[in-house]
Amino acid sequence: MIHLQSLTLRPFLESDINDFPFTVPIIHSLQEIKFTSPVTFFVGEN
């Protein structure tokens, strides 16, 4: 089982900072999310 301790969100390219989701203010200011308790991610097609 993989245990995720933190998440860092960075644009892949410098030009990506002008594209979604990096234009959303809360995402733009986000540096790192630390997980101090278990989190469940549901992944799949919408």
Backbone as CSV, one residue per row, in Angstrom:
resi,resn,N_x,N_y,N_z,CA_x,CA_y,CA_z,C_x,C_y,C_z
1,MET,0.840,-1.178,0.000,0.000,0.000,0.000,0.888,1.245,0.000
2,ILE,0.554,2.211,-0.819,1.302,3.462,-0.892,0.750,4.431,0.145
3,HIS,1.631,5.044,0.898,1.219,6.029,1.893,1.707,7.402,1.454
4,LEU,0.777,8.267,1.179,1.076,9.621,0.726,1.188,10.526,1.941
5,GLN,2.313,11.212,2.084,2.519,12.088,3.228,2.288,13.553,2.885
6,SER,2.550,13.927,1.638,2.346,15.316,1.236,2.154,15.396,-0.273
7,LEU,1.663,16.550,-0.701,1.407,16.797,-2.115,1.911,18.187,-2.450
8,THR,2.742,18.280,-3.481,3.240,19.562,-3.956,2.759,19.745,-5.381
9,LEU,2.123,20.867,-5.645,1.562,21.137,-6.963,2.408,22.189,-7.658
10,ARG,3.021,21.792,-8.786,3.861,22.711,-9.549,3.470,22.644,-11.017
11,PRO,3.529,23.787,-11.708,3.287,23.761,-13.157,4.385,22.945,-13.839
12,PHE,4.015,22.207,-14.867,4.993,21.423,-15.613,5.917,22.343,-16.408
13,LEU,5.322,23.340,-17.048,6.065,24.331,-17.821,5.807,25.712,-17.240
14,GLU,6.712,26.639,-17.465,6.538,28.009,-16.981,5.260,28.631,-17.526
15,SER,4.898,28.312,-18.765,3.688,28.872,-19.373,2.415,28.329,-18.732
16,ASP,2.497,27.206,-18.015,1.318,26.609,-17.390,0.735,27.474,-16.279
17,ILE,1.504,28.413,-15.720,0.988,29.232,-14.619,-0.156,30.128,-15.068
18,ASN,-0.319,30.309,-16.369,-1.411,31.120,-16.902,-2.608,30.276,-17.322
19,ASP,-2.556,28.980,-17.081,-3.628,28.059,-17.466,-4.286,27.457,-16.225
20,PHE,-5.518,26.954,-16.418,-6.239,26.264,-15.357,-5.481,24.999,-14.973
21,PRO,-5.348,24.627,-13.759,-5.968,25.168,-12.550,-5.131,26.219,-11.838
22,PHE,-3.958,26.576,-12.410,-3.053,27.501,-11.729,-3.566,28.935,-11.693
23,THR,-4.619,29.243,-12.448,-5.220,30.577,-12.406,-6.228,30.715,-11.267
24,VAL,-6.612,29.622,-10.638,-7.508,29.662,-9.482,-6.685,30.151,-8.283
25,PRO,-7.115,31.235,-7.616,-6.296,31.835,-6.559,-5.817,30.861,-5.478
26,ILE,-6.669,29.969,-5.002,-6.248,29.049,-3.940,-5.188,28.068,-4.442
27,ILE,-5.280,27.658,-5.694,-4.280,26.760,-6.293,-2.996,27.528,-6.577
28,HIS,-3.139,28.759,-7.045,-1.973,29.594,-7.364,-1.100,29.820,-6.124
29,SER,-1.729,29.985,-4.967,-0.977,30.252,-3.739,-0.565,28.974,-3.000
30,LEU,-1.025,27.826,-3.477,-0.734,26.555,-2.819,0.723,26.159,-3.021
31,GLN,1.368,25.774,-1.943,2.731,25.270,-2.051,2.791,23.779,-1.744
32,GLU,2.182,23.390,-0.630,2.231,21.987,-0.238,1.035,21.662,0.659
33,ILE,0.511,20.465,0.504,-0.526,19.950,1.391,0.082,18.764,2.130
34,LYS,0.070,18.825,3.457,0.570,17.708,4.264,-0.616,16.927,4.803
35,PHE,-0.563,15.623,4.653,-1.619,14.745,5.127,-1.210,14.187,6.487
36,THR,-1.963,14.565,7.516,-1.650,14.111,8.871,-2.571,12.988,9.324
37,SER,-3.562,12.676,8.498,-4.459,11.556,8.780,-4.817,10.888,7.453
38,PRO,-5.343,9.678,7.481,-5.657,8.955,6.244,-6.632,9.711,5.341
39,VAL,-6.381,9.645,4.040,-7.217,10.286,3.022,-7.526,9.244,1.958
40,THR,-8.743,9.235,1.452,-9.130,8.329,0.377,-9.334,9.129,-0.897
41,PHE,-8.716,8.688,-1.990,-8.877,9.319,-3.298,-9.688,8.384,-4.184
42,PHE,-10.736,8.898,-4.784,-11.499,8.159,-5.782,-11.034,8.658,-7.142
43,VAL,-10.487,7.770,-7.953,-9.922,8.152,-9.240,-10.653,7.407,-10.341
44,GLY,-10.984,8.125,-11.403,-11.650,7.488,-12.530,-12.251,8.530,-13.450
45,GLU,-12.982,8.071,-14.427,-13.612,8.981,-15.375,-14.847,9.617,-14.766
46,ASN,-15.091,10.857,-15.135,-16.299,11.559,-14.660,-17.492,11.143,-15.467
